[in-house]
Amino acid sequence: MLTTIGFDADDTLWQNESFFRLTQDRFSALLADYAEAEHLHAQLLAAERRNLGHYGFGVKGFTLSMIETAIEVTEGRVPSLVIAEIMAAGREMLAHPIELLPHARAAVKTLAASHRVVLITKGDLLDQERKLAQSGLGDLFHGVEIVSDKTAKSYSAIFARHGTGADQALMVGNSLKSDVLPALAAGAYGVHIPHGLTWALEYADAPVGDSRFFALNTLGELPDLVAGLPNHHKP
């Protein structure tokens, strides 16, 4: 029976990737004299991929990757003022107001009345805590987990700690790679709600044919889906 529901945060409950895209466009403008935008974006993505193991997910790692890319494409000649602009852009991202996505509050509130709901997000601890506090959703969750990465092992541990095990849990999010596939591997249900923008490093194929996988258009559809699954009211 379903007792526990995990929610991803970025681009599931509130906007996130759109701010990265805007900053990336600003980055391209700053370095327009040194590289074409397409080449610059490819170099930046390669730097992000290399640096994930060192910096993790989030704005700080993205900012450091932009600085590294600026040094690379200018062969070390990047002006200090450009570095300062990149750092300022990173700080602005860390201070950007939260914009909830449609149905976010209603879906969490509705399901919190009948299940244990847990926020499961990855990224920089301070930034994720800030966003949760500003979202106004914090009091609705029975637990909050901010992890360095999302794996089948981490989902198994979280759903055992906050619920009755992964086999009686459901994870919902916008990323097939991070929110759905590892949750399914742990034995949970996985619900994919795509966002209009997806980071290239989060792309993955849908697990077609998996009986525990569902795809929805919006969070507003989630309560009805959950109502149709074997449920157990939270203690």
TIROGU-186033 format. One line per field, with one value per residue: x, y negated, z negated of N, C-alpha, C, O in turn; residue in one letter. Coordinates in steps of 0.2 Angstrom, whole numbers, plus 5000, padded with zeros to 4 digits. Layout:
REM residues N
n.c1: X  ... $
n.c2: Y  ... $
n.c3: Z  ... $
ca.c1: X  ... $
ca.c2: Y  ... $
ca.c3: Z  ... $
c.c1: X  ... $
c.c2: Y  ... $
c.c3: Z  ... $
o.c1: X  ... $
o.c2: Y  ... $
o.c3: Z  ... $
res: a  ... $
REM end
This chain:
REM residues 235
n.c1: 5004  5002  5010  5019  5024  5036  5042  5050  5060  5066  5060  5049  5041  5044  5050  5066  5076  5074  5080  5093  5095  5093  5104  5114  5112  5116  5129  5134  5133  5142  5154  5154  5163  5173  5169  5157  5140  5134  5146  5151  5141  5142  5155  5153  5144  5151  5161  5153  5149  5161  5164  5154  5157  5165  5160  5146  5128  5120  5119  5132  5141  5138  5142  5156  5159  5156  5166  5177  5175  5175  5189  5195  5190  5195  5208  5215  5214  5203  5195  5196  5185  5174  5175  5170  5157  5152  5152  5144  5132  5130  5127  5116  5107  5106  5099  5087  5069  5057  5047  5032  5026  5012  4998  5006  5006  4993  4993  5002  4997  4985  4988  4996  4987  4983  4994  5011  5022  5036  5050  5062  5077  5091  5107  5114  5116  5113  5106  5095  5088  5085  5076  5066  5061  5057  5047  5035  5030  5035  5030  5021  5027  5031  5044  5061  5073  5089  5100  5116  5116  5104  5100  5096  5099  5099  5086  5080  5085  5079  5065  5063  5067  5058  5045  5037  5045  5052  5044  5032  5030  5030  5038  5039  5043  5051  5062  5067  5079  5084  5073  5064  5069  5079  5071  5061  5070  5073  5062  5050  5035  5036  5033  5032  5032  5034  5044  5045  5058  5073  5088  5102  5110  5101  5093  5085  5078  5061  5054  5047  5033  5035  5026  5025  5027  5022  5016  5012  5003  5002  5005  4992  4985  4990  4984  4972  4978  4985  4974  4969  4978  4983  4980  4986  4981  4991  4999 $
n.c2: 5006  4989  4977  4966  4951  4944  4928  4920  4904  4892  4886  4894  4891  4877  4864  4866  4870  4861  4849  4853  4853  4840  4834  4841  4836  4822  4824  4829  4817  4809  4815  4814  4809  4818  4831  4841  4842  4855  4864  4859  4863  4877  4879  4875  4884  4896  4893  4892  4905  4912  4906  4910  4920  4914  4901  4903  4902  4887  4869  4863  4872  4871  4858  4858  4866  4858  4848  4856  4860  4848  4844  4854  4852  4840  4842  4839  4826  4819  4804  4796  4790  4796  4809  4804  4800  4812  4819  4810  4813  4826  4823  4816  4826  4834  4826  4825  4823  4835  4844  4852  4866  4870  4877  4882  4880  4884  4897  4903  4900  4906  4920  4922  4923  4936  4944  4947  4935  4930  4919  4921  4917  4911  4903  4887  4885  4873  4865  4873  4874  4861  4858  4867  4861  4849  4853  4856  4868  4876  4880  4890  4902  4918  4922  4917  4919  4916  4920  4925  4932  4941  4957  4975  4981  4970  4966  4978  4978  4965  4967  4978  4972  4961  4967  4982  4989  4991  4999  4995  4982  4967  4957  4941  4930  4919  4924  4938  4945  4942  4941  4951  4964  4969  4970  4980  4990  4993  4998  4991  4981  4971  4955  4945  4928  4918  4903  4888  4884  4893  4897  4902  4912  4920  4928  4942  4958  4963  4976  4986  4997  5001  5005  4998  4985  4968  4955  4938  4923  4911  4906  4905  4916  4926  4929  4936  4947  4953  4957  4967  4978  4992  4987  4980  4972  4960  4962 $
n.c3: 5000  5003  4994  4992  5000  5011  5015  5028  5029  5037  5052  5051  5040  5040  5050  5059  5068  5078  5074  5074  5088  5092  5086  5092  5105  5102  5099  5112  5119  5112  5116  5130  5139  5139  5142  5151  5147  5147  5147  5135  5126  5127  5122  5109  5104  5105  5095  5084  5083  5080  5068  5059  5050  5041  5037  5036  5037  5042  5040  5036  5041  5054  5057  5054  5065  5076  5074  5076  5089  5096  5094  5102  5115  5118  5118  5106  5105  5101  5096  5080  5076  5082  5076  5063  5067  5070  5057  5050  5057  5053  5039  5040  5044  5033  5025  5030  5031  5026  5037  5037  5046  5056  5046  5036  5022  5019  5022  5014  5001  5002  5003  4991  4981  4981  4983  4979  4983  4991  4995  5007  5012  5022  5022  5017  5000  4992  5002  5006  4994  4992  5003  5000  4988  4993  5001  4994  4992  4983  4970  4974  4976  4970  4969  4974  4986  4991  5003  5010  5022  5031  5029  5031  5019  5010  5011  5006  4993  4988  4989  4981  4969  4967  4970  4974  4981  4998  5007  5004  5007  5017  5029  5036  5049  5061  5068  5077  5075  5062  5053  5056  5062  5053  5042  5046  5047  5034  5030  5028  5034  5048  5054  5067  5071  5083  5086  5095  5098  5098  5090  5099  5094  5087  5095  5100  5105  5105  5094  5102  5101  5088  5074  5063  5066  5071  5081  5080  5084  5076  5059  5054  5057  5049  5036  5040  5047  5036  5028  5035  5033  5022  5006  4990  4975  4967  4951 $
ca.c1: 5000  5006  5010  5023  5025  5042  5042  5056  5058  5067  5056  5043  5037  5045  5054  5073  5080  5073  5085  5100  5095  5094  5111  5118  5112  5120  5136  5136  5134  5149  5160  5153  5169  5178  5166  5150  5135  5133  5152  5152  5137  5145  5161  5151  5141  5157  5164  5148  5149  5167  5164  5149  5160  5169  5156  5139  5123  5117  5121  5139  5145  5137  5146  5163  5160  5156  5172  5182  5174  5178  5196  5197  5188  5199  5215  5217  5214  5197  5196  5194  5178  5170  5174  5166  5150  5149  5151  5138  5126  5129  5124  5109  5103  5106  5094  5081  5063  5054  5040  5029  5023  5004  4995  5011  5004  4987  4994  5006  4992  4980  4991  4999  4981  4982  5000  5017  5025  5043  5053  5068  5080  5098  5110  5118  5111  5110  5102  5089  5085  5082  5071  5060  5058  5053  5041  5029  5028  5039  5026  5017  5031  5033  5051  5065  5080  5093  5105  5121  5113  5098  5101  5092  5101  5097  5079  5078  5086  5074  5058  5064  5067  5052  5039  5037  5049  5052  5039  5025  5032  5030  5042  5036  5047  5052  5068  5067  5085  5085  5067  5060  5072  5082  5065  5059  5075  5073  5055  5045  5032  5039  5028  5036  5029  5039  5045  5046  5065  5076  5095  5105  5113  5096  5089  5085  5073  5056  5054  5041  5032  5036  5019  5025  5029  5016  5017  5006  5005  5003  5004  4985  4983  4993  4980  4968  4982  4986  4968  4968  4982  4981  4982  4985  4981  4996  4997 $
ca.c2: 5000  4982  4973  4960  4948  4939  4923  4916  4897  4888  4887  4898  4887  4870  4863  4866  4870  4854  4844  4855  4852  4833  4833  4843  4831  4817  4827  4828  4810  4807  4818  4814  4807  4823  4837  4841  4845  4863  4867  4858  4868  4884  4879  4874  4891  4901  4891  4894  4913  4913  4903  4912  4924  4909  4896  4905  4898  4880  4862  4862  4876  4868  4852  4860  4869  4853  4845  4860  4860  4841  4845  4859  4850  4834  4844  4836  4818  4816  4798  4797  4787  4802  4813  4801  4800  4819  4820  4806  4816  4831  4821  4814  4832  4837  4822  4824  4825  4841  4844  4858  4869  4871  4883  4885  4879  4888  4904  4905  4899  4912  4927  4922  4925  4943  4948  4944  4931  4929  4916  4924  4912  4911  4897  4884  4885  4867  4863  4877  4872  4854  4859  4870  4856  4844  4856  4856  4875  4880  4883  4895  4908  4922  4923  4914  4922  4912  4925  4923  4935  4945  4964  4980  4982  4964  4967  4983  4975  4960  4970  4982  4967  4957  4970  4989  4993  4989  5002  4992  4975  4964  4951  4937  4925  4917  4927  4945  4947  4941  4942  4957  4970  4972  4972  4986  4995  4994  5002  4986  4979  4965  4951  4940  4922  4914  4896  4885  4884  4898  4897  4907  4918  4923  4931  4950  4961  4965  4983  4988  5004  5002  5004  4993  4978  4964  4948  4933  4916  4906  4908  4905  4922  4931  4932  4941  4953  4957  4959  4973  4983  4994  4982  4981  4966  4959  4963 $
ca.c3: 5000  5003  4987  4992  5007  5011  5020  5030  5028  5043  5058  5050  5036  5041  5056  5057  5074  5082  5071  5077  5095  5092  5084  5098  5110  5100  5100  5119  5121  5109  5120  5137  5143  5139  5144  5153  5141  5147  5144  5128  5122  5127  5117  5102  5102  5103  5089  5079  5082  5077  5061  5054  5044  5037  5034  5035  5041  5039  5043  5035  5046  5061  5057  5055  5072  5080  5074  5079  5096  5098  5094  5107  5122  5119  5117  5100  5106  5099  5091  5073  5075  5084  5070  5058  5069  5069  5050  5048  5059  5048  5033  5041  5044  5026  5021  5034  5027  5028  5041  5037  5052  5055  5042  5032  5015  5018  5023  5008  4996  5002  5001  4984  4977  4981  4983  4977  4989  4990  5000  5008  5017  5022  5023  5012  4994  4990  5007  5006  4988  4993  5007  4996  4983  4996  5005  4990  4992  4978  4965  4976  4977  4964  4968  4979  4987  4996  5004  5015  5028  5030  5032  5029  5012  5006  5010  5001  4986  4986  4988  4975  4963  4967  4972  4973  4986  5005  5010  5002  5008  5023  5030  5041  5051  5068  5071  5077  5073  5055  5049  5058  5063  5047  5037  5048  5046  5027  5029  5027  5039  5051  5058  5071  5073  5087  5086  5101  5099  5094  5091  5104  5090  5084  5100  5100  5109  5101  5093  5105  5099  5081  5071  5058  5069  5073  5083  5080  5087  5071  5052  5052  5059  5045  5031  5043  5048  5030  5026  5038  5031  5015  5001  4982  4972  4963  4944 $
c.c1: 5004  5005  5014  5024  5031  5041  5049  5055  5059  5063  5050  5038  5038  5050  5062  5077  5080  5078  5092  5100  5096  5101  5116  5118  5116  5127  5138  5137  5140  5155  5159  5159  5174  5175  5159  5146  5135  5140  5153  5147  5139  5151  5158  5148  5146  5160  5159  5148  5156  5167  5159  5152  5163  5164  5149  5135  5121  5121  5129  5143  5144  5141  5153  5164  5160  5163  5177  5181  5177  5185  5198  5196  5192  5206  5218  5217  5208  5198  5193  5186  5173  5169  5170  5159  5148  5148  5145  5131  5124  5125  5117  5104  5102  5101  5088  5075  5060  5047  5037  5026  5016  5003  5000  5008  4997  4988  4998  5001  4987  4982  4994  4993  4980  4988  5006  5020  5032  5046  5060  5071  5087  5101  5113  5113  5108  5105  5095  5085  5081  5076  5065  5057  5054  5047  5035  5026  5031  5035  5022  5020  5032  5041  5055  5071  5083  5099  5110  5119  5108  5100  5096  5093  5099  5089  5077  5079  5081  5067  5058  5063  5061  5045  5040  5040  5048  5046  5032  5026  5031  5034  5040  5041  5048  5058  5067  5073  5086  5079  5064  5064  5076  5077  5062  5064  5075  5066  5049  5041  5036  5034  5032  5031  5034  5039  5046  5054  5068  5084  5098  5107  5107  5091  5090  5078  5067  5056  5048  5039  5032  5029  5019  5027  5023  5019  5011  5008  5006  5003  4997  4982  4985  4988  4975  4972  4983  4980  4966  4973  4980  4984  4982  4986  4987  4994  4996 $
c.c2: 4994  4978  4966  4958  4943  4934  4920  4908  4893  4890  4892  4894  4879  4870  4863  4866  4864  4849  4846  4853  4844  4831  4835  4839  4824  4818  4827  4821  4807  4809  4818  4812  4813  4830  4837  4844  4852  4866  4865  4862  4875  4885  4879  4881  4896  4899  4893  4902  4915  4912  4906  4916  4920  4904  4898  4901  4892  4874  4861  4866  4873  4862  4853  4863  4864  4849  4849  4860  4853  4841  4849  4855  4843  4836  4840  4829  4815  4810  4799  4795  4792  4807  4810  4801  4807  4821  4816  4810  4822  4829  4819  4821  4835  4832  4821  4826  4831  4840  4851  4860  4870  4878  4885  4885  4884  4895  4907  4905  4905  4918  4927  4924  4932  4947  4944  4941  4929  4925  4919  4920  4913  4904  4894  4883  4878  4864  4866  4875  4865  4854  4862  4865  4851  4846  4856  4863  4879  4884  4889  4902  4911  4923  4919  4917  4919  4917  4922  4926  4939  4952  4969  4981  4976  4964  4972  4981  4970  4963  4975  4977  4963  4960  4977  4993  4990  4992  4999  4984  4973  4958  4948  4931  4924  4921  4935  4948  4947  4943  4949  4964  4973  4974  4979  4992  4997  4998  4997  4985  4973  4962  4945  4934  4917  4906  4894  4885  4889  4897  4903  4914  4922  4927  4939  4952  4964  4973  4986  4996  5005  5000  4999  4986  4975  4958  4944  4927  4911  4909  4908  4912  4928  4933  4937  4948  4957  4960  4966  4979  4986  4990  4984  4975  4966  4960  4956 $
c.c3: 5000  4997  4988  5000  5006  5017  5022  5029  5034  5049  5057  5045  5038  5047  5054  5064  5078  5080  5073  5084  5096  5091  5089  5104  5109  5101  5107  5121  5118  5113  5127  5141  5143  5142  5146  5147  5141  5145  5137  5123  5121  5122  5110  5100  5101  5097  5083  5077  5079  5070  5056  5048  5039  5033  5033  5039  5038  5042  5042  5040  5053  5062  5058  5062  5077  5080  5077  5087  5099  5099  5100  5114  5123  5119  5111  5100  5104  5094  5084  5072  5078  5079  5065  5060  5068  5061  5048  5051  5055  5042  5034  5041  5037  5022  5025  5031  5030  5032  5041  5044  5050  5051  5037  5025  5014  5018  5016  5002  4996  5000  4994  4979  4977  4982  4980  4983  4987  4996  5001  5014  5017  5024  5017  5006  4993  4995  5007  4999  4989  4998  5004  4992  4987  5000  5001  4989  4986  4973  4967  4976  4970  4963  4974  4980  4993  4997  5009  5021  5026  5034  5029  5021  5008  5006  5006  4994  4984  4985  4983  4968  4962  4968  4970  4978  4993  5008  5009  5003  5016  5024  5036  5043  5059  5071  5071  5074  5066  5051  5050  5058  5057  5042  5039  5046  5038  5025  5028  5034  5042  5055  5061  5073  5077  5086  5093  5103  5095  5096  5095  5100  5086  5089  5099  5103  5104  5100  5096  5103  5092  5078  5066  5060  5072  5076  5083  5083  5082  5064  5050  5053  5054  5040  5034  5044  5041  5027  5029  5037  5024  5010  4994  4979  4967  4955  4941 $
o.c1: 5010  4999  5012  5025  5031  5039  5053  5049  5054  5064  5048  5032  5033  5054  5064  5081  5085  5081  5096  5106  5100  5104  5121  5123  5120  5131  5144  5141  5144  5160  5162  5159  5179  5179  5155  5148  5135  5139  5155  5149  5138  5151  5161  5149  5145  5162  5162  5148  5155  5170  5159  5149  5164  5165  5145  5137  5122  5125  5132  5148  5149  5144  5156  5169  5163  5166  5182  5186  5179  5188  5203  5200  5193  5211  5224  5220  5207  5202  5188  5183  5167  5164  5166  5155  5142  5143  5141  5126  5119  5121  5113  5098  5096  5098  5083  5075  5061  5043  5040  5023  5014  5006  4998  5008  4997  4985  4996  5001  4986  4979  4995  4995  4977  4988  5005  5022  5033  5045  5064  5069  5090  5097  5114  5108  5102  5100  5090  5079  5076  5071  5059  5051  5049  5042  5029  5021  5028  5036  5019  5017  5033  5043  5051  5075  5081  5104  5109  5121  5107  5101  5092  5088  5096  5087  5072  5075  5078  5064  5053  5060  5059  5040  5042  5039  5042  5043  5027  5023  5031  5034  5039  5044  5045  5058  5067  5073  5089  5080  5061  5062  5075  5078  5061  5062  5077  5065  5044  5043  5039  5031  5036  5026  5037  5033  5049  5056  5067  5086  5095  5106  5109  5086  5095  5073  5069  5057  5044  5044  5030  5026  5014  5028  5018  5024  5006  5014  5010  5000  4995  4977  4982  4988  4974  4969  4982  4980  4963  4972  4977  4990  4977  4991  4989  4989  4994 $
o.c2: 4994  4976  4962  4961  4938  4936  4918  4907  4890  4896  4895  4894  4875  4875  4861  4861  4862  4845  4842  4851  4842  4827  4832  4838  4822  4814  4825  4820  4803  4805  4822  4815  4812  4834  4833  4848  4855  4871  4870  4865  4878  4890  4882  4883  4900  4904  4896  4904  4919  4915  4905  4915  4922  4903  4894  4898  4891  4875  4859  4863  4873  4861  4850  4862  4864  4847  4847  4860  4853  4838  4847  4856  4842  4831  4838  4825  4809  4810  4803  4797  4792  4809  4814  4802  4808  4824  4818  4810  4824  4832  4820  4821  4837  4834  4817  4832  4833  4836  4855  4856  4871  4883  4890  4891  4888  4899  4912  4910  4908  4922  4933  4926  4934  4953  4938  4945  4926  4927  4919  4921  4915  4900  4897  4881  4878  4861  4863  4875  4864  4851  4860  4865  4849  4843  4856  4864  4885  4890  4893  4907  4908  4925  4918  4918  4918  4917  4918  4923  4941  4953  4967  4982  4977  4963  4971  4983  4970  4961  4976  4979  4962  4957  4979  4998  4988  4989  5001  4980  4978  4954  4951  4928  4928  4921  4938  4953  4952  4946  4952  4968  4979  4979  4983  4997  5003  5000  5000  4987  4969  4964  4941  4935  4914  4904  4897  4885  4890  4897  4909  4919  4927  4930  4941  4948  4966  4976  4988  5000  5011  4995  4997  4981  4978  4955  4946  4926  4906  4915  4912  4913  4933  4939  4942  4953  4963  4965  4970  4985  4982  4989  4988  4971  4970  4958  4956 $
o.c3: 4997  4995  4984  5004  5002  5022  5017  5029  5037  5051  5062  5047  5037  5049  5049  5064  5082  5084  5075  5086  5100  5094  5091  5107  5113  5103  5108  5125  5122  5114  5131  5147  5147  5144  5143  5144  5136  5141  5133  5118  5116  5119  5106  5094  5096  5093  5078  5072  5074  5065  5050  5043  5033  5027  5029  5044  5032  5047  5046  5043  5057  5067  5062  5065  5082  5085  5081  5090  5105  5103  5104  5118  5129  5119  5112  5096  5105  5089  5084  5068  5075  5078  5062  5056  5066  5060  5043  5047  5054  5039  5029  5039  5036  5017  5023  5028  5036  5030  5045  5047  5045  5052  5034  5021  5009  5014  5014  4998  4990  4996  4992  4974  4972  4981  4979  4988  4982  5002  4996  5019  5011  5027  5012  5007  4992  4993  5007  5000  4986  4996  5005  4991  4984  5001  5004  4987  4985  4971  4963  4977  4965  4958  4980  4975  4998  4993  5013  5026  5020  5040  5024  5017  5003  5000  5002  4990  4978  4980  4980  4963  4956  4967  4965  4980  4995  5013  5012  4999  5020  5019  5042  5038  5063  5077  5065  5070  5063  5045  5045  5055  5056  5038  5035  5044  5036  5020  5026  5039  5038  5060  5057  5076  5073  5085  5097  5109  5089  5101  5094  5102  5083  5087  5097  5104  5098  5105  5092  5104  5090  5078  5064  5056  5075  5073  5085  5084  5083  5064  5046  5050  5053  5039  5030  5043  5041  5024  5026  5039  5020  5010  4992  4980  4964  4954  4935 $
res: m  l  t  t  i  g  f  d  a  d  d  t  l  w  q  n  e  s  f  f  r  l  t  q  d  r  f  s  a  l  l  a  d  y  a  e  a  e  h  l  h  a  q  l  l  a  a  e  r  r  n  l  g  h  y  g  f  g  v  k  g  f  t  l  s  m  i  e  t  a  i  e  v  t  e  g  r  v  p  s  l  v  i  a  e  i  m  a  a  g  r  e  m  l  a  h  p  i  e  l  l  p  h  a  r  a  a  v  k  t  l  a  a  s  h  r  v  v  l  i  t  k  g  d  l  l  d  q  e  r  k  l  a  q  s  g  l  g  d  l  f  h  g  v  e  i  v  s  d  k  t  a  k  s  y  s  a  i  f  a  r  h  g  t  g  a  d  q  a  l  m  v  g  n  s  l  k  s  d  v  l  p  a  l  a  a  g  a  y  g  v  h  i  p  h  g  l  t  w  a  l  e  y  a  d  a  p  v  g  d  s  r  f  f  a  l  n  t  l  g  e  l  p  d  l  v  a  g  l  p  n  h  h  k  p $
REM end
